[in-house]
Amino acid sequence: MTNFTLYTADNAPEAAKPLLENSVKAFGMIPNLHAVMAEAPTLLEGYQVLHELFQKTSFDAEELTVVWQSINVEHACHYCVPAHSGIADAMKVDQDIVDALVNKTPLANSKLETLRETTLAITRERGVISDEQIEKFFAAGYGKQQLLEIILGLSQKVMSNYSNHLADTPVDAAFKEYVK
C-alpha cells in the first residue's frame, strides 16, 4: 500500500496551505481527509467547494445526512461513515436516522427512505435509474432540483470515499466514538 502524508499547515504544498486554513476555520482542526487531500491541492479545493455547495442545496440536515451516509455506506468508506455520523450528531439529526443508514435498515420516514433508495439507485446504476424510481421520488415530494442535487452530493462523496480508500485515511480522534 502507498503511504500518504497527513499534511499540516507547516509542511503542506504551498497551494494547499490556505485550504487547510479553511479546514481549521470550518472544523476547528484539519480533518485527516483534508490532510491527505492536501497532496493534490486542486482535489482539496474541489472537495471543499462541493461540500459548501451541497450544504446550500434545498436539502435540510436530515436529507443531507441521508444522501451523504447512503453513499458512504454503499462505498464502505471506513472514514466517512463515522465522520458523517459525528457531523449528523453536531447537526442534531435524530440518532435513529443515522443508525438506520449505517445499519442498512429502512428509515421510519417514508420520504427519507425514498431519498435513500433514489440516492442508492443513482450511485449503483451510475445515474441510469428507472422511470418508476423517479416517479416514486417525485411522488414523495421531491422534484427535478433535488434529483440533480443528489448528483452534487455523490460527486463530493466520490472524491472523499475514493481518496480514503486509496490512502487508508485514519479516522480522526473526534470521530472515533462513531466507529461501528
ABEGO torsion letter per residue (X at the ends): XBBBBBBBAAABBAAAAAAAAAAAAAAGBBBAAAAAAAABAAAAAAAAAAAAAAAABABBAAAAAAAAAAAAAAAGBAAAAAAAAAAAAAAGBBAAAAAAAAAGBBBABAAAAAAAAAAAAAAAAGGBBBAAAAAAAAAAGBBAAAAAAAAAAAAAAAAAAAAAAAAGBBBBAAAAAABX
